[in-house]
């Protein structure tokens, strides 16, 4: 497991909160920047909150292509990831389609769609 955080509110230097969470070591490989997630390396800074119930990081559903079936249909899968809410508009829908890959259990898949979870 790896430690990550997301800036919430006005950012870490503007009075906001840094929300920490744990995820698989490769869960955010290739998507850190687009999703506004920072991987913590070494000691955890003292200004990061883990286990906060409020506020909570935004959750998004990432739909990805497992394989092309050749008939115009794809075999797909989906997973849930945290996302910095200020980055959502840049990644929503098919904005990342074909440009970015997401790692699931060590295998990289092509992102098809990103949608917010209520």
C-alpha positions in Angstrom: 0.0 0.0 0.0 1.1 3.5 -0.7 0.1 6.9 0.8 -1.4 9.7 -1.3 -3.1 13.0 -0.7 -5.4 15.5 -2.5 -5.6 19.2 -1.8 -9.1 20.1 -0.7 -10.6 23.6 -0.5 -8.3 26.4 -1.5 -5.1 24.3 -1.6 -2.5 23.5 1.0 -1.0 27.0 1.0 -4.3 28.9 1.0 -6.0 27.6 4.1 -7.2 24.3 2.5 -6.8 20.8 3.8 -4.7 18.0 2.5 -6.7 14.8 2.6 -4.6 11.6 2.9 -5.6 8.1 1.8 -4.0 4.7 1.2 -4.2 2.9 -2.2 -2.4 0.1 -4.1 1.2 1.1 -5.0 0.3 1.3 -8.7 -3.3 2.6 -8.5 -2.5 6.1 -9.5 0.5 5.4 -11.9 0.0 7.3 -15.1 -2.9 9.5 -13.7 -1.4 11.3 -10.7 -1.2 14.7 -12.5 -4.5 14.5 -14.3 -6.4 13.5 -11.1 -4.5 16.0 -8.9 -3.2 13.3 -6.6 0.2 13.4 -4.9 2.1 10.3 -3.9 3.8 10.6 -0.5 7.4 9.4 -0.5 9.2 9.0 2.8 7.9 10.6 5.9 4.3 11.8 6.0 4.2 15.6 6.3 2.4 16.8 9.5 -0.2 18.8 7.6 -2.0 15.8 6.0 -5.3 14.5 7.5 -6.0 10.7 7.1 -9.5 9.3 7.8 -11.5 12.5 7.6 -15.2 12.0 7.2 -15.7 15.6 6.1 -14.6 16.9 3.7 -14.0 13.9 1.6 -12.1 13.7 -1.7 -14.3 13.5 -4.8 -14.8 10.0 -6.2 -14.9 9.3 -9.9 -15.7 6.1 -11.9 -13.1 5.3 -14.5 -14.2 3.1 -17.4 -11.4 1.4 -19.3 -11.0 -0.9 -22.3 -10.0 -4.4 -21.5 -9.9 -5.6 -25.1 -11.3 -4.7 -28.5 -13.8 -7.2 -29.8 -13.6 -6.0 -33.4 -17.4 -5.6 -33.8 -17.4 -2.0 -32.6 -18.0 -3.2 -29.1 -15.3 -3.3 -26.4 -15.0 -5.4 -23.4 -14.8 -2.9 -20.6 -14.2 -2.6 -16.9 -14.5 0.2 -14.3 -12.9 1.2 -11.1 -13.3 4.0 -8.6 -10.5 6.6 -7.9 -10.3 9.8 -5.8 -9.9 13.0 -7.7 -9.1 16.6 -6.9 -12.5 18.3 -7.6 -10.7 21.3 -9.3 -9.3 18.9 -11.9 -12.6 17.1 -12.7 -13.7 19.3 -15.6 -10.4 18.6 -17.4 -10.8 14.8 -17.2 -14.5 14.2 -17.3 -16.2 12.3 -20.1 -13.9 11.1 -22.7 -11.3 13.8 -22.2 -8.6 11.2 -21.4 -9.8 8.6 -23.9 -6.9 7.0 -25.8 -4.4 9.4 -24.3 -3.9 8.0 -20.8 -3.8 4.5 -19.4 -4.8 3.4 -15.9 -3.2 0.5 -14.1 -5.4 -2.2 -12.7 -3.6 -5.0 -10.8 -0.3 -4.2 -12.6 -1.8 -4.1 -16.2 -2.3 -0.8 -18.0 -5.6 -0.2 -19.8 -6.8 2.6 -22.0 -9.2 5.0 -20.3 -12.5 5.4 -22.1 -14.6 7.6 -19.8 -14.5 9.4 -16.4 -17.6 10.2 -14.5 -18.4 11.7 -11.1 -20.0 9.7 -8.3 -22.6 11.4 -6.2 
